[in-house]
Amino acid sequence: MRIHNIFVDDSGETHWRDIEVQWVEDRNSSKLSARLPANGIIFRETAGDYDLNWHPAPRRQYIINLDGGVKITASDGEAREIGAGEVILVEDISGKGHLSKSIGGTMRHSIFVPVE
């Protein structure tokens, strides 16, 4: 299982990398990761026509995309389209931040899980 991760380097540029979930337990035909720290849950509904300019993330958080899609562009120019069921760990809480743009023109529902 892959988690998209956007992070900021020492010069303030944002970049993408992938994090592979590490499985630590097999149980009942399932694989489980270790329990990760989290601090609440926020539900979000985003209009299908949004196009946000450069902004840093408000906090370190996982974003679980439930439906719809989003194109997120790091300041180094790499863009990723995040679809339904994908997970992002946003860690670019300083620096230049990223662009976010709706794809497909449909409303998007997501869940924020802060890890601050």
Secondary structure, DSSP 4 states (H G I P E B T S, - for coil): -EEEEEEE-TTS-EEEEEEEPPEEEEETTEEEEPPPP----EEEEE-TT-EEEEE--SSSEEEEE-SSEEEEEETTS-EEEE-TT-EEEE---STT-EEEEEETT--EEEEEEE--
